[in-house]
Amino acid sequence: MFSLGVVCATVLPALLAEGLLRALPPADLDPYLGDSSSRSDVFQAHPQFAITYRSWETFCEEYQDALAPHLPLTDHPDSRPVWAFFGNSFIQAPGMLGDVVTAAVPEKRILYLRRNELLPVRLAQIELLLDAGLRPERIFIELMPIDTLPLHRHPLDSYRVTSKGALTFQPRLPTGCGRWAIEHSRLALTAWVRSGLHEDVPGDLCRGIDATLRSNLDRMFGHLAQRARAYGVPVTILLIPAHEQSLGRSTFGFNDAVREVLAKHGYDFIDPREAFVRHPDPQQLYIPDKHLSDAGNELLLAELLQQLPATGSATASVHQESISR
C-alpha cells in the first residue's frame, strides 16, 4: 500500500503535468517545439542564413508600406541613386539614422524597412531585394554587439523553421540520460527551458566574439558578399558604438573582431568610434534608453559621410559643410 501511495503521489501528478503541457504548452515552451509549435509565420529554411521568406510576394506583403515608395525596383520613375540601410532600431526607429539620412541627403533615395528583425532575417531581406532587381548605389549594414545576442543564444545550427513557416529553435541539450528525457518529455523540456540552461548566455558582448558566433558571421556574410558582388553592389558595414563603449565602460573588442572576420570578404567599414570617444561629453550622444540622441545621430551622420568609400565621396563633400555649421 505504501508503494502504491508513493506512485499516486509522484507518478500520477507527473503524468497529469505531462499531458497538460502537451495539450496546452506554455508560451515560453512554444519556440522549442518544432512542428508541434502552435505558431505560424512567413518563413522557410535557407542554406546559409538558416531563414528567409517563403517568397518575394510574401516579403512585399510584410513590408508593403516601407517598400511601396521604392517599387518597381527596376525602371523606377525617381532616378535618384538608392542608399539601402539595414540594421536594428538605431537605423529603423523614428528619429534614428534612417530618418536622419533621408532628411540630410535629399539627392539619394533612402530605403530602410522601419522594423527590427533578427540579423539572419535582415541579410535574407537584402538577398531577396537584390534577386528582385534592386541595384542600390550602396548597401549599409549596421552591426552592434546587441545585434549578435540572439545568435549567442541560438546559433544558426539551432534554427528550425516549421512547416507552418514559424521560426523555432533546437535547445542546447545535455548529454546522456538528461538529453533523452528532454527530447521525450514535455515536463523535462519545460524544466530545462525555465532553468535557462537551454541557451548560451554571453558575457560582455562588447569585448569580443566566440568561435561559434565568428563561424556564424563568416557563413552569413560570406554568402552575402558573393551575392552582392555578382550584382555589382558595394556593401559597407556600419559599426555604431554602443553606449558602454563610448563611455569607456567596455572595449571595442567586438568591433575589431567583426572587422577581422568580414574584411576577408571584401566589405568596407565605417567605424566612428574615435569621434564618439573623443566627444567632450559622450553621455550627451545617447538618450536614457541608450539609443542615440539628436546629437549622437548628427555625429554618426557626419562620420558616415566623411568615411564613405569612394563611390560616395562627392556626396560626402557636399554635406560635410552643412553638418559642421
ChimeraX attribute file (.defattr): number of C-alpha atoms within 10 A of each C-alpha:
attribute: neighborCount
match mode: 1-to-1
recipient: residues
	/A:1	6
	/A:2	7
	/A:3	8
	/A:4	8
	/A:5	10
	/A:6	11
	/A:7	12
	/A:8	12
	/A:9	11
	/A:10	10
	/A:11	12
	/A:12	12
	/A:13	12
	/A:14	13
	/A:15	12
	/A:16	12
	/A:17	14
	/A:18	18
	/A:19	15
	/A:20	14
	/A:21	17
	/A:22	14
	/A:23	9
	/A:24	11
	/A:25	18
	/A:26	12
	/A:27	10
	/A:28	10
	/A:29	17
	/A:30	18
	/A:31	20
	/A:32	22
	/A:33	19
	/A:34	20
	/A:35	19
	/A:36	15
	/A:37	19
	/A:38	15
	/A:39	16
	/A:40	14
	/A:41	14
	/A:42	17
	/A:43	21
	/A:44	19
	/A:45	19
	/A:46	15
	/A:47	11
	/A:48	18
	/A:49	23
	/A:50	20
	/A:51	24
	/A:52	25
	/A:53	21
	/A:54	15
	/A:55	13
	/A:56	15
	/A:57	10
	/A:58	13
	/A:59	18
	/A:60	16
	/A:61	12
	/A:62	13
	/A:63	13
	/A:64	14
	/A:65	12
	/A:66	15
	/A:67	17
	/A:68	11
	/A:69	14
	/A:70	17
	/A:71	15
	/A:72	13
	/A:73	17
	/A:74	11
	/A:75	9
	/A:76	11
	/A:77	10
	/A:78	12
	/A:79	10
	/A:80	14
	/A:81	14
	/A:82	19
	/A:83	19
	/A:84	22
	/A:85	25
	/A:86	28
	/A:87	26
	/A:88	21
	/A:89	18
	/A:90	21
	/A:91	24
	/A:92	19
	/A:93	17
	/A:94	12
	/A:95	16
	/A:96	19
	/A:97	24
	/A:98	24
	/A:99	17
	/A:100	17
	/A:101	23
	/A:102	16
	/A:103	12
	/A:104	14
	/A:105	17
	/A:106	10
	/A:107	13
	/A:108	20
	/A:109	20
	/A:110	22
	/A:111	19
	/A:112	21
	/A:113	22
	/A:114	20
	/A:115	15
	/A:116	17
	/A:117	16
	/A:118	15
	/A:119	23
	/A:120	21
	/A:121	17
	/A:122	21
	/A:123	21
	/A:124	20
	/A:125	19
	/A:126	20
	/A:127	17
	/A:128	17
	/A:129	16
	/A:130	18
	/A:131	14
	/A:132	13
	/A:133	13
	/A:134	20
	/A:135	21
	/A:136	23
	/A:137	18
	/A:138	20
	/A:139	20
	/A:140	19
	/A:141	22
	/A:142	21
	/A:143	21
	/A:144	20
	/A:145	21
	/A:146	12
	/A:147	17
	/A:148	22
	/A:149	18
	/A:150	15
	/A:151	23
	/A:152	19
	/A:153	18
	/A:154	21
	/A:155	22
	/A:156	24
	/A:157	14
	/A:158	17
	/A:159	21
	/A:160	22
	/A:161	23
	/A:162	22
	/A:163	16
	/A:164	17
	/A:165	20
	/A:166	21
	/A:167	24
	/A:168	21
	/A:169	22
	/A:170	17
	/A:171	23
	/A:172	18
	/A:173	17
	/A:174	14
	/A:175	8
	/A:176	8
	/A:177	9
	/A:178	13
	/A:179	14
	/A:180	13
	/A:181	14
	/A:182	19
	/A:183	13
	/A:184	10
	/A:185	14
	/A:186	20
	/A:187	19
	/A:188	17
	/A:189	23
	/A:190	20
	/A:191	14
	/A:192	20
	/A:193	18
	/A:194	12
	/A:195	10
	/A:196	11
	/A:197	14
	/A:198	21
	/A:199	21
	/A:200	16
	/A:201	15
	/A:202	12
	/A:203	9
	/A:204	13
	/A:205	21
	/A:206	21
	/A:207	16
	/A:208	18
	/A:209	23
	/A:210	12
	/A:211	8
	/A:212	14
	/A:213	19
	/A:214	16
	/A:215	14
	/A:216	20
	/A:217	22
	/A:218	17
	/A:219	15
	/A:220	19
	/A:221	19
	/A:222	19
	/A:223	17
	/A:224	20
	/A:225	18
	/A:226	13
	/A:227	16
	/A:228	18
	/A:229	12
	/A:230	10
	/A:231	14
	/A:232	13
	/A:233	16
	/A:234	19
	/A:235	23
	/A:236	18
	/A:237	20
	/A:238	22
	/A:239	21
	/A:240	21
	/A:241	24
	/A:242	21
	/A:243	20
	/A:244	14
	/A:245	19
	/A:246	24
	/A:247	18
	/A:248	11
	/A:249	9
	/A:250	15
	/A:251	18
	/A:252	19
	/A:253	17
	/A:254	21
	/A:255	22
	/A:256	16
	/A:257	16
	/A:258	21
	/A:259	17
	/A:260	12
	/A:261	16
	/A:262	19
	/A:263	14
	/A:264	11
	/A:265	15
	/A:266	14
	/A:267	16
	/A:268	18
	/A:269	22
	/A:270	21
	/A:271	19
	/A:272	20
	/A:273	18
	/A:274	11
	/A:275	16
	/A:276	23
	/A:277	15
	/A:278	11
	/A:279	15
	/A:280	9
	/A:281	11
	/A:282	18
	/A:283	18
	/A:284	14
	/A:285	22
	/A:286	18
	/A:287	14
	/A:288	9
	/A:289	8
	/A:290	13
	/A:291	17
	/A:292	25
	/A:293	18
	/A:294	17
	/A:295	14
	/A:296	21
	/A:297	23
	/A:298	20
	/A:299	19
	/A:300	26
	/A:301	22
	/A:302	21
	/A:303	20
	/A:304	19
	/A:305	22
	/A:306	18
	/A:307	17
	/A:308	19
	/A:309	17
	/A:310	8
	/A:311	11
	/A:312	15
	/A:313	13
	/A:314	11
	/A:315	15
	/A:316	21
	/A:317	12
	/A:318	12
	/A:319	16
	/A:320	15
	/A:321	10
	/A:322	10
	/A:323	13
	/A:324	9
	/A:325	5
